[in-house]
C-alpha cells in the first residue's frame, strides 16, 4: 500500500521527504529557451477528515522554492514533461491575469493528534513502512485532486482571457488603421491649405502690384487714398473678376494651342505629301530624261533611215526581179507536182493490174482469150512503165531546175546583203584600236617633223578616225617600204571626208596602268576607251614620269622635234614621246628643266607640285598649238591640270587654238592645290587679272589662289563624279569653301557617276586570278577564297566562315575609325578580315602598323599595309563582303569592282556610294535595285546595324545570299552609260559654240 502511494505521488509531481515534519509537494514546470526562470507552485494540503480534530489553523506563508534533490526517484517521466509543458502555457497566461507568482499549499502536522505522520515513506522495499492512517492518505489524495481541478479551471480562464486580449488587439489595430487614414487626410488637407495660403499670398502680392500701378497713373492723393480705403469685399470682388478674366484668357489660349496643334499636324501631313510628290517628280524627271535620250536616238536613227531609203529601193527592185524568177520556178514546180501526181495514179493502176494478174494466175485460166488478154495487159503495163520513167525524168529535171533557181536566188540575196553591209559600214575595216592609234601617231609625227602639210595631216587624221579602208589598204601595201615611199603613197589619198565624231584630248596627271595613283587613272583610261568605241577620236597628254610602268606602253619612241614653252620668264625645251596604251594614242611630255620636274621617283607629294603641274599644263597646250590640232573638246582633270582653262582662254585662244570647248572634272573637292597668288605668274598667267573673288582668289585669304576655282570659272563644262556628290559640294559642309562658286556656275555643273573598265575587271577572264568564275558558275570564287586564305596564312577549315575585305587608302576621308572597329566586330561575329592599303598620314600609319603586328599570326585577321595590284584582284574575288565606310566619297570604284566579283558591299550613304549601293531592306527602293547594306551616320552603332544584318543574312539564309551575289554580278557598271552622258555634254557645248560662231559670222 505504501509503495503504491509513493508511485502515485511521484506520478503527480510530488516528493516525499522522511527528514522533514512538513511535507511540500512541489510542481516542476518546464519552459522554452526564451524563458529561463523556473516557477514552483507549492500546494498546501489540508486535512479535511471530519474524524480528526483540528485545534487551530496556522497562517499560510510563502516558501522560496529550492532546487529539487537530484535523485532517481524524483526525475520526471514523459507524462510529467508533457504536463509541465501544458502548465507552462498556463503560467504564461497567468502572468497577466493573477497577482501572485507562487501559490504555496502547506500541509500542517498536528503534533497532538494521533493521526500525525511520523515516519517517512521510503523507496526501498527492504525497509519496513510505518503504519499510516488510511483516512489521512485518502484526504491527501482528495486534496491533490481538488488542486488539479483548480489548475484546470485556471487554465480555462487563462484561455478565455487570451481570446479576449486577441479580440481587443484586433479592434485596436482597426482603430489604429482608421487613425492613420485620418492622419493622411489631415496631412493632405494641410498641404492643400498651405497651397491655398501660398496662392492667397501671391494674390495679395499681385493686388499690391496693381495698387502700385494704379497709384503711378497720375492719380490724385485723394484717389489713391480712396483705393486704399476700399473695403475688403470690393478688393476681393475685383480680384475675383481679374482671376475670372485670367481663367477665360487661359481657356482661350488652350483653344488657340489646340488649333495650332491641329494646324501643325496638317502641315506635317502636307510635308509628307510634298515629300511623296517630290519623289514622284524625281521619278518623272528620270523618265523624261530617258524619253529625251530615246528621242535623240530615234532622231539619229531617222537621219540614218533617210540615207538608206535609196539603197532600199534599189534592193527592192532586185528583189522583185528575183521574185519573178522565183514565181516562174514555182509554176514549173507546180507542173512537176501535177505530173508526179499523175505518175502516182499510174502506179496505183499498175498495182491494181498486178493484183488482177495474180488473181488470174491463181485460177490458172487456160483459155486463149484469157491468154490474149494477159498479153495485152502486159503490153499496157510495159507502156505505162515507159511513160512512168519518162515522167520521173521530167520531174527530176523540174526539181533540179527549181533547186538551181533557189540557189541562184540565195546567192543573189547574199551578195546584196554583203553589199548592203559594206555600204552601211562606210567601207570600214575592223582592225584593233592599237593599229589605228599607231597610224594616227605616225601621221602626227610626220606633221610635227614637217614631212607633210597641215591639210594633208588633217585629211589623213580624218581617214584614220573613220577607219577608212583606203588608208588601211595603202598602209598594208607599203608597210615594208621606207618612210619616204609610205609618205608618198599616203599623199596620193586626196579624197576628203568629214569625221563622224568629236576630237577629244584629255590632259591629266594620271592614267592607268602606266601612271596610276588613285581613281583618276582608272577613270581616264576607261572613259577614253568608251568614247573611242563610240567613234570619237580620243588622245591623251601625260607627263613623262621616271616611275611609269613603261612595259604597259607599246611602240614608245621620241619624236625628232623639241617643243618650247614659257616658264619663269624664259623658254624651256620639252621632249615629246608617243606611244599607245591599251589602244589609246598618248603623248608624253618630258620637260628639259633644271628642276627635273618629273624625275622625282613619284607622281605627287613634292613641295613644288604647283610649279610642276602648271609647267606641264602650259607645255601641253603648246604641244597642241604647234601640232596644229583643232580639237572639239579639251578635258582636264583635278587641280593639277586646272591651269589649262585660264591658260587656254587668256593665252592660246588668241593664238588660233580656239576650236575647243573646255571641260573640267574635279574628282575630289578636298584637294584644291591652293598656293600664294604670285606663283601662277610662273606659267604666264596675270596675277592681278586673276586674283579676284570672282576668278581664282581663294576664299581663305586674298593673297592665295585656287586652281580648282579658276577651272570652274573658266571652263565651259564642269563635272564631278556622281550626282549625290554634286549635290553635297553645293553645301557649305561639302563644298570645301567652293560652294558659292559652284552655285554661281550651277548651269554648267553636273554630276556623272563613274563606271569601271569591265574588260579589265572581269572575273571570267582575269589573269590575276587562279580560278576564273562568273555569275552562272561560282565554284571558282570558293576556290579563290581558299587559295587566298592559304596565301595569307588564314584558317580555311570552315568554308562557311565569311571573309570581309577592305581595299583603301588609310586617310580620314575613308573612315579609318570604322575600319578599325570592323576588324574587331568581324571577330566577334565569327568572320575573317583582310585589309589592303597604305596611309600617307603618320599617326594613322603607326596605328595600323601596331594593329597589323598584333594580328600578325592570327588565324582570322591579316593586314597588308601596301598596295599590290595582283593581290587586290584576289581579295575582290575571295571576299564575301566588302566594307566602304567613307566619311565622304565623291564616287568610289571599290563598291562597283566588289560587286563585279560577287562581294556584297556594306557602305555609308554618301556621294557615289549613295548612287550605286542600295539597301536590301529598304522598301522605298525598287527590289531590282537593292544590292547591299547601307548606313547613314558615321559611327560604330550605325555601322553595326548594317554589318550585323549582312552577317545574319549570310549565316541564316544561304539561298537569298546566293541570289544577291547573282544579282550584283549582273549589274552593268560599265562606262557605256557614263560615256554617253559625257558625249551628250560635249555635243551640246560644241553645238552651242558653232551656233554662236555662225551667228557672229
RASULWO-V887304 format. One record per helix or strand. SS is the DSSP state (2 for helix, 1 for strand). FROM is the first residue (numbers start at 0). LEN is the number of residues. If there is no record, write none. Layout:
ss,from,len
SS,FROM,LEN
SS,FROM,LEN
This chain:
ss,from,len
2,1,10
1,22,1
1,24,4
1,39,4
2,71,3
2,77,20
1,106,1
2,133,82
2,220,8
2,231,132
2,367,58
1,427,1
2,432,16
2,453,12
1,467,1
2,468,10
2,482,9
1,502,5
1,510,1
1,514,1
2,518,15
1,536,7
2,549,3
1,553,14
1,569,12
1,583,8
2,608,18
1,632,5
2,638,3
2,642,10
1,660,6
1,674,2
2,676,7
2,686,4
1,696,1
1,703,2
2,706,8
1,716,4
2,722,6
2,738,6
2,745,3
1,748,3
1,773,1
1,776,1
2,778,14
1,802,5
2,811,3
2,815,14
1,831,5
2,841,13
1,860,4
2,868,10
1,880,4
2,893,7
1,903,5
2,910,6
1,918,1
2,926,3
1,931,4
2,939,17
2,957,12
2,975,25
